[in-house]
Amino acid sequence: MTNEEIFAQEAGSIPELIRAQAQATPERVAIVTEGGSITYAGLAALVERVAAALQRDGAGPGSAVAIAATNSIDYAAVFLGAIRAGAAAAPLQPTVTADSLAAMIEDTGARHLFLDGAVARSLEARAPAVSRIALDRSGAGRPLSDWLSGSNPFAPVPFDPDAAFNIIYSSGTTGRPKGIVQPNRMRWAHVRRCAVFGYTSASVTIVSTPLYSNTTLVNFLPALALGGTVVLQSKFDARDFLRLSELHAATHATLVPVQFERVLREPDFDRFDLSNFQMKFSTGAHLSAAIKREILARWPGGLFNVYGMTEGGGTCLLPAHQHQDKLHTVGRPAQGHEFHVLDDEGRVLPRGEVGEIVGRSSSAMMTGYHRAPEATALAEWHDEQARRFIRTGDLGSFDEDGFLVLAGRKKDVIISGGFNIYAIDLETVLAGHPAVAESAVVGVPSPEWGETPVAFVVLRPGHAATAGELRYWANARLGKTQRISRIELTPELPRSAIGKVLKRDLREKAAC
């Protein structure tokens, strides 16, 4: 089948799209890294060899393949090879503790672990019962080239749109990571919607976030599936991002908010030629209206704010370049996606009222949490027609034009003196101070009020302000029930590997 015939299907195989691209444009570069590049012909052949070796070892439909390493061409080939073999790819965060990593490997049920030297050193005290294959030259396991040798030709497996495509583990910012099972159908929906974002075979996409993150995969996989070139950073660096963007005439990039901020604060930002950019995407955390405005003013091309969850359910899209009066929102539901806002009893609230956001779509929904039926049930809400929605854990409301305005995480609501205080409102006010680079507000126990807001603030380089000055300035602009009780200045905020602020860590620190 041709690329166009495969893409026209309601549900199709991403590795098949890459094979079709290899036949159409074999010499086009598929992936570029610091260490080299690979063409579509080379990538398709390597994916096929990985799939064949997995089949030889008994991996296929119903099994999982674990990967824990930094971004590389081989990582991408193993991921796609697992899918080609009918197995589920299980990309794991390599920087978690050895106990957490071992627990995730065990949860996947994988018999293969593809890793690098850093992960091998982390697992020294633990020995998961898996076959280890090294994606670098560290001796972390059997070398990939050696493992690939001696396989029979790959035997194609039937494609099942409802089979697991991958298992993505949650960041663990709110507890033990859960394996989110995404079916082939869900990933295919991500690919098909990306034509709206201008992805073509001529696109050049910079990928600067880890391949174990859904934030990365929702753009990395469509960029390849549509025949473009992916420039893969092994580790994000703002100046290097700009250099690569200019060198490769990048057209697309996805960054989490903290990365956008670091790129914009790079002293030589305006010296780099970014004129080929067609679209940037922000996802994974809240991107302030001020940063959106700065991106639109200084960075060529459009900007999409993408709101959604790894679990799926629903997606909101804000083409910020088209709605500059709505930069405080995360946009409107994507086509075919539906949202409701619920009160604490699970009743649907009218437009304008704040409650928990739930969403659904016809195709972009997780199967459930891996081996965790109770957790899956807790994550779901069903309407009167018994239709399944996914709970986001976020609070928000829809404005009169149908744009979603976030009010923070449900668990982050600070109840002070009987009033609900939304941390995001306080953080938005603090962001207006010229000395504030970023802030995070958490609630801590208070004998007088039940809880009280404490803010952690990072100052902009070259700016000076005391905690007392900032508190006075912010409280003068906040309502009487919102006032911040304490501000702590800190050099940086604790973050997950993809830039989410770890408020759990801040609550522990504030309570000390």
C-alpha positions in Angstrom: 0.0 0.0 0.0 1.1 3.6 -0.6 1.6 6.1 2.1 -1.7 7.9 1.0 -3.7 4.6 1.1 -2.5 3.7 4.6 -3.1 7.2 5.9 -6.7 7.2 4.6 -7.6 4.3 6.8 -9.6 4.8 10.0 -6.9 3.0 11.9 -3.5 2.0 10.6 0.0 1.1 11.4 2.7 3.8 11.9 5.6 1.4 11.1 3.7 0.6 7.8 3.7 4.4 7.0 7.4 4.5 7.6 8.0 1.5 5.3 5.9 3.2 2.6 7.9 6.4 3.0 11.1 4.4 2.6 9.8 3.0 -0.7 8.8 6.5 -1.9 11.8 8.5 -0.7 14.4 6.1 0.5 17.2 8.7 0.7 15.3 11.3 2.6 16.7 11.8 6.1 14.4 10.5 8.8 16.3 11.2 12.0 19.3 13.4 12.8 21.2 13.3 16.1 24.6 14.6 17.3 26.1 11.3 16.4 24.8 11.0 12.9 21.6 10.4 10.8 19.5 7.7 9.2 17.5 7.7 6.1 14.0 6.4 5.7 15.4 3.3 3.9 17.8 2.8 6.8 15.2 3.3 9.5 12.7 1.0 7.9 15.3 -1.7 7.6 16.5 -1.3 11.2 12.9 -1.4 12.5 12.3 -4.6 10.5 15.5 -6.2 12.0 14.4 -5.3 15.5 11.0 -6.7 15.0 12.5 -9.9 13.6 14.8 -10.3 16.6 11.9 -9.7 19.0 9.9 -12.4 17.2 12.9 -14.8 17.5 12.9 -14.2 21.2 9.2 -14.7 21.6 8.0 -11.1 21.9 4.9 -10.2 20.0 1.2 -9.5 20.5 0.2 -9.4 24.1 3.8 -8.7 25.4 5.7 -5.5 26.1 9.2 -4.3 25.4 10.9 -2.0 28.0 13.2 0.8 27.0 15.1 3.0 29.4 17.8 5.3 27.9 18.4 8.7 26.5 17.1 9.7 23.1 18.9 8.1 20.1 18.3 6.7 16.6 18.5 3.1 18.1 16.0 4.0 20.8 13.5 5.2 18.1 14.1 2.0 16.0 13.6 -0.3 19.0 10.4 1.6 19.9 9.0 1.2 16.4 10.3 -2.3 16.0 8.3 -3.4 19.1 5.2 -1.9 17.5 6.0 -3.6 14.2 6.3 -7.0 16.0 2.8 -6.4 17.5 4.1 -5.8 21.0 3.6 -2.7 23.2 6.5 -0.4 23.6 7.1 0.6 27.2 9.4 3.6 27.3 10.5 4.2 30.9 11.9 7.3 32.6 15.6 6.5 33.1 16.3 9.0 35.9 13.9 7.7 38.5 15.2 5.7 41.5 16.4 2.1 41.0 13.4 0.8 43.0 10.9 2.8 40.9 12.5 1.7 37.6 12.6 -1.9 38.7 9.0 -1.7 39.7 8.0 -0.3 36.3 10.0 -3.0 34.5 8.2 -5.6 36.5 4.8 -4.1 35.9 5.3 -4.2 32.1 5.9 -7.9 32.2 8.7 -7.3 29.6 11.3 -9.9 28.9 13.6 -7.4 27.2 15.1 -4.2 28.6 16.9 -1.9 26.1 19.1 0.4 28.2 22.3 2.5 28.4 25.2 2.7 30.8 23.6 5.3 33.1 20.5 3.1 33.6 22.7 0.0 34.1 24.6 1.8 36.9 21.3 2.8 38.5 20.1 -0.8 38.5 23.3 -2.2 40.0 21.6 -2.9 43.3 18.5 -4.4 41.5 18.4 -7.2 39.0 15.0 -7.4 37.2 14.7 -10.7 35.4 15.0 -9.4 31.8 17.3 -9.8 28.9 19.4 -6.6 28.7 20.4 -5.1 25.3 22.7 -2.1 25.3 21.8 0.9 23.1 25.3 2.4 23.6 28.8 1.0 23.9 28.8 0.9 27.7 28.6 -2.8 28.2 25.3 -2.3 29.9 24.1 -5.5 28.2 24.4 -7.4 25.0 25.3 -5.0 22.2 22.4 -4.2 20.0 24.3 -5.1 16.8 25.1 -8.5 18.3 21.5 -9.1 19.5 20.2 -8.3 16.0 22.3 -10.9 14.3 21.0 -14.3 13.4 17.4 -13.5 13.1 15.0 -15.0 10.6 13.2 -12.7 8.2 10.3 -10.8 9.9 6.9 -12.4 9.7 4.2 -9.8 9.5 1.6 -10.0 12.3 -2.2 -9.1 11.9 -2.9 -5.5 12.8 -5.3 -5.0 15.7 -6.4 -1.3 16.2 -7.4 -2.1 19.8 -4.2 -3.8 20.8 -1.7 -1.9 23.0 0.6 0.5 21.1 2.5 1.6 24.2 2.5 1.8 27.9 3.4 5.3 29.2 4.1 5.6 32.9 2.8 8.7 34.6 5.4 11.1 36.0 4.7 10.0 39.6 4.3 13.6 40.7 1.2 12.6 42.7 2.3 9.1 43.9 3.3 5.8 42.4 3.5 5.9 38.6 0.7 4.1 36.7 1.1 2.5 33.3 -1.2 4.2 30.9 -2.1 1.8 28.1 -2.7 3.6 24.8 -4.1 1.4 21.9 -3.1 1.6 18.3 -6.3 3.4 17.5 -5.4 6.3 19.9 -1.9 6.8 18.4 -3.4 6.7 14.9 -5.8 9.6 15.9 -2.7 11.6 16.9 -1.1 11.0 13.5 -4.2 11.9 11.5 -4.8 15.2 13.4 -1.3 16.4 12.7 -2.0 17.3 9.1 -4.0 20.2 10.6 -0.7 21.5 12.1 1.1 21.7 8.8 3.2 18.5 9.0 4.3 17.3 5.6 7.2 15.3 4.1 9.1 18.6 3.9 8.8 19.4 7.6 11.8 19.5 9.9 10.8 18.9 13.6 13.1 19.5 16.6 12.4 17.0 19.4 13.9 18.2 22.7 11.9 16.2 25.2 12.5 12.5 26.2 11.0 9.7 24.1 9.4 8.2 27.1 7.0 11.1 27.4 3.6 11.4 25.7 4.4 15.1 25.2 7.2 13.9 22.8 5.4 11.0 21.1 2.3 13.0 20.0 4.6 15.0 17.7 7.6 12.7 17.1 5.6 9.8 15.7 3.4 11.9 13.4 6.4 13.8 12.1 8.0 10.5 11.0 4.7 9.0 9.9 4.1 11.9 7.5 7.6 11.5 6.1 9.4 14.6 7.6 12.8 14.9 9.2 13.2 14.7 13.0 16.2 16.4 14.7 16.5 14.6 18.0 18.3 16.2 20.9 19.6 13.7 23.4 19.4 16.4 26.2 17.7 19.8 26.0 19.9 22.9 25.9 18.4 26.2 25.0 21.3 27.6 22.9 21.8 24.2 21.2 18.1 24.1 20.4 18.4 27.5 18.7 21.6 26.4 16.8 19.9 23.2 15.6 16.8 25.1 14.6 18.8 27.5 12.4 21.2 24.8 11.0 18.4 22.5 9.9 15.8 25.2 9.0 13.3 23.8 11.5 9.6 24.2 10.7 8.1 22.6 13.9 8.9 22.1 17.5 7.2 21.0 20.7 8.5 22.4 24.0 7.1 22.4 27.6 6.6 25.8 29.1 9.9 25.9 31.1 11.8 25.2 27.8 10.0 28.0 26.0 11.0 30.4 28.8 14.7 29.2 28.7 14.9 29.6 24.9 13.4 33.1 25.1 15.8 34.1 27.9 18.8 32.9 25.9 20.9 36.1 25.4 21.5 35.5 21.7 18.0 34.5 20.9 17.4 37.3 18.4 20.6 36.5 16.5 19.4 33.1 15.3 17.5 32.7 12.1 14.2 31.1 13.0 12.3 32.3 9.9 11.5 28.8 8.7 9.3 28.0 11.7 5.7 27.3 10.8 4.4 26.1 14.1 5.4 25.6 17.7 3.5 23.6 20.3 3.3 23.9 24.0 1.9 21.1 26.2 2.6 19.3 29.5 2.0 22.2 31.8 0.5 25.7 32.1 1.9 28.3 29.6 1.2 31.8 30.8 -0.5 34.4 28.6 2.6 36.6 29.0 4.9 33.9 27.6 2.4 33.1 24.7 2.4 36.8 23.9 6.2 37.0 23.9 6.5 33.9 21.6 4.1 35.4 19.1 6.0 38.7 19.1 9.5 37.4 18.8 9.3 33.9 17.2 8.1 33.5 13.6 5.3 31.0 12.9 2.2 30.1 14.8 1.7 28.7 18.3 -0.6 26.0 19.4 -1.3 25.4 23.1 -2.4 21.8 23.4 -4.3 20.8 26.5 -4.9 17.1 27.2 -3.8 14.1 29.2 -1.6 11.0 28.4 -4.8 9.1 29.4 -6.6 10.8 26.6 -10.2 11.6 26.9 -10.3 15.0 25.3 -8.0 17.6 23.8 -8.4 21.4 23.7 -6.5 23.4 21.1 -5.6 27.1 21.2 -4.2 28.5 17.9 -2.7 31.4 19.9 -1.8 33.3 16.7 -5.5 33.4 15.7 -6.9 34.2 19.1 -4.7 36.7 20.8 -7.6 37.8 23.0 -7.8 34.3 24.5 -4.2 33.7 25.6 -5.4 33.1 29.2 -7.2 30.0 28.0 -6.2 26.6 26.6 -8.6 26.8 23.7 -11.7 25.0 22.6 -12.3 21.2 22.3 -10.8 19.7 19.2 -13.1 18.3 16.5 -14.8 15.2 17.8 -13.8 15.8 21.4 -16.3 16.6 24.2 -15.9 18.1 27.7 -18.0 18.6 30.8 -17.3 20.5 34.0 -18.5 18.6 37.2 -19.2 19.6 40.7 -18.1 17.5 43.7 -21.2 15.3 43.4 -20.4 14.5 39.7 -23.2 16.8 38.3 -22.6 18.7 35.1 -22.1 22.5 35.8 -23.3 25.2 33.4 -20.8 27.3 31.4 -18.9 29.8 33.5 -18.8 27.7 36.7 -15.6 26.1 38.0 -15.4 22.4 38.5 -13.5 19.3 37.6 -12.9 18.8 33.9 -13.8 15.5 32.2 -13.4 14.7 28.6 -13.9 12.1 25.9 -13.4 11.4 22.2 -14.3 8.7 19.8 -10.7 7.4 19.4 -8.2 9.1 21.6 -8.9 7.3 24.9 -6.6 5.0 27.0 -7.6 1.4 27.4 -6.9 1.8 31.1 -4.1 1.6 33.6 -2.0 -1.4 33.2 -2.9 -4.2 35.7 -4.8 -1.6 37.8 -8.6 -2.0 37.2 -9.5 -0.1 40.4 -7.4 2.9 39.5 -8.9 2.8 36.0 -12.4 2.9 37.4 -11.5 5.9 39.6 -10.2 7.8 36.5 -13.5 7.4 34.7 -16.9 9.2 34.8 -20.0 8.1 32.8 -22.8 10.3 31.6 -26.5 9.5 31.5 -26.0 7.6 28.2 -23.3 5.5 29.9 -20.6 7.1 27.7 -17.1 7.0 29.2 -15.2 10.2 30.1 -11.7 10.5 31.6 -11.3 12.6 34.7 -8.4 15.1 34.3 -8.0 16.2 37.9 -7.9 19.7 36.6 -10.4 22.5 37.6 -11.7 25.0 35.1 -14.6 26.6 33.4 -15.7 27.3 29.8 -16.2 31.0 28.9 -19.0 32.4 26.9 -17.1 31.6 23.6 -16.4 28.0 24.6 -12.8 28.5 25.5 -11.5 26.5 28.5 -10.0 28.5 31.4 -8.0 26.5 33.8 -8.2 27.1 37.6 -5.5 24.6 38.7 -5.3 21.1 39.9 -8.2 19.8 42.0 -5.7 18.6 44.6 -4.0 22.0 44.6 -7.1 23.9 45.8 -6.3 25.8 49.0 -9.2 26.0 51.4 -8.6 28.9 53.7 -11.2 30.1 56.1 -13.9 28.2 54.1 -12.9 29.9 50.8 -11.5 28.1 47.8 -8.2 29.6 46.6 -6.9 28.6 43.2 -3.1 28.6 43.1 -3.0 29.6 39.5 -4.8 32.9 40.2 -2.0 33.8 42.7 0.7 32.7 40.4 -0.8 34.8 37.6 -0.6 37.9 39.8 3.0 37.2 40.8 4.0 36.7 37.2 3.1 40.4 36.7 5.9 41.6 38.9 9.0 42.6 36.8 11.4 40.8 39.1 9.5 37.4 39.0 10.7 34.8 36.6 8.3 32.1 37.8 6.4 31.1 40.9 4.5 28.2 42.5 1.9 28.5 45.2 0.9 25.7 47.6 -1.3 25.4 50.6 0.1 24.6 54.1 -1.7 23.8 57.3 -2.8 26.8 59.4 -4.3 26.6 62.9 -6.3 29.7 62.2 -7.5 29.2 58.6 -7.2 25.5 58.0 -4.8 26.2 55.1 -2.9 29.2 54.0 -1.1 30.0 50.7 2.7 30.0 50.5 4.5 31.1 47.4 7.9 30.0 46.1 9.4 32.6 43.7 12.4 32.5 41.3 13.7 35.9 40.5 14.7 37.0 37.0 18.5 37.4 36.5 19.7 40.9 37.3 16.6 41.7 39.3 16.4 42.2 43.1 13.4 42.0 45.4 12.8 40.8 48.9 10.2 38.3 49.9 8.5 40.9 51.9 8.3 43.4 49.0 6.9 40.8 46.7 4.3 39.7 49.3 3.2 43.3 49.9 3.0 43.9 46.1 1.0 40.7 45.4 -1.4 41.0 48.3 -2.3 44.6 47.2 -3.6 43.1 44.0 -5.3 40.0 45.4 -8.6 39.6 47.1 -8.8 39.6 50.9 -9.4 35.9 51.0 -6.5 35.1 48.6 -3.7 36.8 50.3 -0.3 35.0 50.5 0.9 34.4 54.0 4.6 33.7 53.1 6.9 34.0 50.2 10.2 32.0 49.9 12.8 33.0 47.3 14.4 30.0 45.7 17.0 29.6 42.9 14.7 27.2 41.0 11.5 25.2 41.3 11.7 21.4 41.6 10.5 19.8 38.3 9.8 16.5 36.7 11.9 15.4 33.7 9.4 17.1 31.4 9.2 20.3 33.3 6.1 19.9 35.6 6.5 21.7 38.9 6.6 19.1 41.8 4.3 20.8 44.2 4.4 17.8 46.5 8.0 18.6 47.1 7.2 22.3 47.8 4.5 21.4 50.3 7.0 19.3 52.2 9.5 22.1 52.1 6.9 24.7 53.2 5.8 22.6 56.1 9.3 22.3 57.5 
